């Protein structure tokens, strides 16, 4: 199926699903991630605690330029994290934030597996020109992740954000242009997906991984 702006988004990789969150996804377990100092140390969204506030926060995402998607284990349906995307339609740039809330899934390559479908959605469907990420100073894992994902370091802003744990932190600005992603696109896709692209257009390949709920 194709996706229409405003509709919920559903993206799939071999082992995970990333989809627009619904109010009934906001369980006590999900809420607990926002009061977990370790999880919020490198996040600056500041939604506070409590289910009602988080549900209200989710309601501000319109699936047009603002996206808040849960990350689920495909086999079990377990919610293990979330990804927020803020898309500036006029300047065609997108800011992405990722949190894996479940400790057992941290550092297990979840984001690495989902990157191809996120890139397809952002660059092909939305028409993003530049994607950028803000990585807090001290977040070694994320610095390595964004570099491996194809981003380039563009600069460092000192004491730029007050993080969720109440500490001021530097921000490293990373960016990646659409043309850079297209040059490396086949290397981001897993081998089985690359094989499936033979003889197909990008749009046809993309439609396999993006569907409406």
C-alpha positions as CSV (number, residue, x, y, z in Angstrom):
1,X,0.0,0.0,0.0
2,X,1.0,3.6,-0.4
3,X,1.1,6.2,2.4
4,X,-0.8,9.5,2.5
5,X,0.3,12.4,4.7
6,X,-1.7,12.4,7.9
7,X,-2.1,8.6,8.0
8,X,-0.3,6.5,10.6
9,X,3.0,5.1,9.4
10,X,4.1,1.5,9.5
11,X,7.6,0.5,8.6
12,X,9.0,-3.1,8.7
13,X,12.4,-4.7,8.8
14,X,13.1,-8.4,9.1
15,X,12.8,-8.4,13.0
16,X,11.2,-5.1,13.9
17,X,8.2,-2.9,13.2
18,X,8.2,0.9,13.6
19,X,4.7,2.4,13.6
20,X,2.9,5.5,14.7
21,X,2.1,5.2,18.4
22,X,-1.5,5.2,19.7
23,X,-2.8,6.2,23.2
24,X,-3.3,2.5,24.1
25,X,0.5,1.9,23.5
26,X,1.3,4.2,26.4
27,X,1.6,1.6,29.1
28,X,3.0,1.9,32.6
29,X,6.2,0.4,31.2
30,X,6.4,3.0,28.4
31,X,5.8,5.8,30.9
32,X,8.6,4.5,33.1
33,X,11.2,5.1,30.4
34,X,10.6,8.9,30.7
35,X,11.5,8.9,34.4
36,X,14.5,6.7,33.9
37,X,17.6,8.8,34.3
38,X,19.7,6.5,32.1
39,X,17.2,6.7,29.2
40,X,16.7,10.5,29.4
41,X,20.3,11.4,30.0
42,X,20.8,12.2,26.3
43,X,17.2,13.4,25.4
44,X,15.8,16.9,25.6
45,X,12.1,16.5,24.7
46,X,11.1,17.3,28.3
47,X,7.6,15.7,28.3
48,X,7.8,15.0,32.1
49,X,6.2,12.1,33.8
50,X,2.7,10.6,33.8
51,X,0.6,8.8,31.2
52,X,-1.8,11.8,30.5
53,X,1.0,14.2,29.7
54,X,2.7,11.7,27.4
55,X,-0.6,10.8,25.6
56,X,-1.2,14.6,25.1
57,X,2.3,14.9,23.8
58,X,1.7,12.1,21.3
59,X,-1.4,14.0,20.2
60,X,0.7,16.8,18.9
61,X,2.3,14.6,16.2
62,X,0.3,14.9,12.9
63,X,2.1,12.3,10.7
64,X,2.7,15.0,8.2
65,X,5.7,16.9,9.5
66,X,5.8,15.5,13.1
67,X,6.2,11.7,13.6
68,X,6.4,9.7,16.9
69,X,6.8,6.0,16.2
70,X,7.1,3.1,18.5
71,X,9.6,0.3,17.8
72,X,8.3,-3.2,18.3
73,X,9.7,-6.7,18.2
74,X,7.9,-8.3,15.2
75,X,7.8,-11.8,16.7
76,X,6.3,-10.8,20.1
77,X,4.8,-7.4,19.6
78,X,6.9,-6.0,22.5
79,X,7.4,-2.3,22.5
80,X,11.1,-1.6,23.1
81,X,11.7,2.0,22.0
82,X,10.6,5.0,20.0
83,X,11.8,7.3,17.3
84,X,10.8,10.9,16.9
85,X,11.1,12.8,13.6
86,X,10.6,16.5,13.1
87,X,10.3,17.4,9.4
88,X,10.8,21.0,8.3
89,X,8.8,20.8,5.0
90,X,9.9,24.2,3.7
91,X,13.6,23.6,4.1
92,X,13.2,19.8,3.5
93,X,15.3,18.8,6.5
94,X,14.5,16.3,9.3
95,X,15.7,16.0,12.8
96,X,15.6,12.5,14.3
97,X,15.8,11.2,17.9
98,X,16.0,7.6,18.9
99,X,15.5,5.9,22.3
100,X,15.7,2.2,23.0
101,X,13.9,2.0,26.4
102,X,14.2,-1.7,27.1
103,X,17.7,-2.4,28.4
104,X,17.8,-5.9,27.0
105,X,17.6,-4.5,23.5
106,X,20.2,-1.6,23.9
107,X,23.3,-2.1,21.9
108,X,21.8,-5.0,19.9
109,X,21.7,-3.3,16.5
110,X,17.9,-2.5,16.5
111,X,18.5,0.9,14.9
112,X,21.0,-0.4,12.4
113,X,18.5,-2.9,11.1
114,X,15.7,-0.3,10.9
115,X,17.9,2.4,9.2
116,X,17.2,1.3,5.6
117,X,13.4,1.6,6.0
118,X,13.7,4.9,7.9
119,X,15.9,6.3,5.1
120,X,13.5,5.1,2.5
121,X,10.6,6.8,4.2
122,X,12.4,10.1,4.8
123,X,14.3,10.5,1.6
124,X,11.9,8.8,-0.9
125,X,8.4,9.3,0.6
126,X,8.8,12.7,2.4
127,X,11.4,14.1,0.0
128,X,13.9,15.1,2.7
129,X,17.0,17.0,1.4
130,X,19.0,16.8,4.6
131,X,18.6,14.6,7.7
132,X,20.4,15.6,10.8
133,X,21.0,14.3,14.3
134,X,21.9,16.1,17.5
135,X,24.1,13.9,19.7
136,X,24.8,14.8,23.3
137,X,28.4,15.0,24.5
138,X,29.4,11.8,26.3
139,X,27.0,9.6,24.3
140,X,29.7,7.5,22.8
141,X,27.4,4.8,21.5
142,X,25.3,7.3,19.5
143,X,28.4,9.1,18.1
144,X,29.5,5.7,16.7
145,X,26.1,4.9,15.5
146,X,25.5,8.1,13.5
147,X,29.0,7.9,12.0
148,X,28.4,4.3,10.9
149,X,25.0,5.3,9.5
150,X,26.5,7.7,7.0
151,X,26.3,11.1,8.9
152,X,29.1,13.7,8.8
153,X,30.1,15.7,11.8
154,X,29.3,19.4,11.1
155,X,30.1,21.1,14.4
156,X,29.7,21.2,18.2
157,X,27.5,23.5,20.2
158,X,28.7,23.9,23.8
159,X,26.3,23.5,26.7
160,X,23.5,23.8,24.2
161,X,20.7,21.7,25.8
162,X,19.5,21.0,29.2
163,X,19.1,17.2,29.1
164,X,16.3,15.1,30.7
165,X,18.6,14.5,33.7
166,X,18.9,18.2,34.4
167,X,22.5,18.5,33.1
168,X,23.7,21.0,30.5
169,X,25.3,19.1,27.6
170,X,27.3,19.9,24.4
171,X,25.6,18.9,21.2
172,X,27.4,17.5,18.2
173,X,25.6,18.3,15.0
174,X,25.6,15.5,12.3
175,X,24.1,15.8,8.8
176,X,23.5,13.6,5.8
177,X,22.2,14.8,2.4
178,X,19.9,12.8,0.1
179,X,22.6,12.6,-2.5
180,X,25.0,11.1,0.0
181,X,22.4,8.5,1.0
182,X,21.6,7.6,-2.6
183,X,25.3,7.1,-3.3
184,X,25.5,4.6,-0.4
185,X,22.0,3.3,-0.5
186,X,22.7,-0.3,-1.7
187,X,25.2,-0.7,1.2
188,X,22.6,0.3,3.8
189,X,20.1,-2.3,2.5
190,X,20.5,-5.9,3.8
191,X,21.6,-8.4,1.2
192,X,18.2,-10.0,0.8
193,X,16.6,-6.5,0.2
194,X,19.4,-5.5,-2.3
195,X,18.7,-8.7,-4.3
196,X,15.0,-7.8,-4.3
197,X,15.7,-4.4,-5.9
198,X,16.9,-6.0,-9.2
199,X,14.7,-4.7,-12.0
200,X,12.6,-2.5,-9.7
201,X,12.3,1.2,-9.2
202,X,13.0,2.8,-5.8
203,X,9.3,3.5,-5.4
204,X,8.4,-0.1,-6.0
205,X,11.0,-1.3,-3.6
206,X,9.9,1.3,-1.0
207,X,6.2,0.2,-1.2
208,X,7.1,-3.2,0.2
209,X,8.3,-1.7,3.5
210,X,5.9,1.2,4.0
211,X,2.2,0.6,4.5
212,X,-0.8,2.3,6.0
213,X,-2.3,0.9,9.3
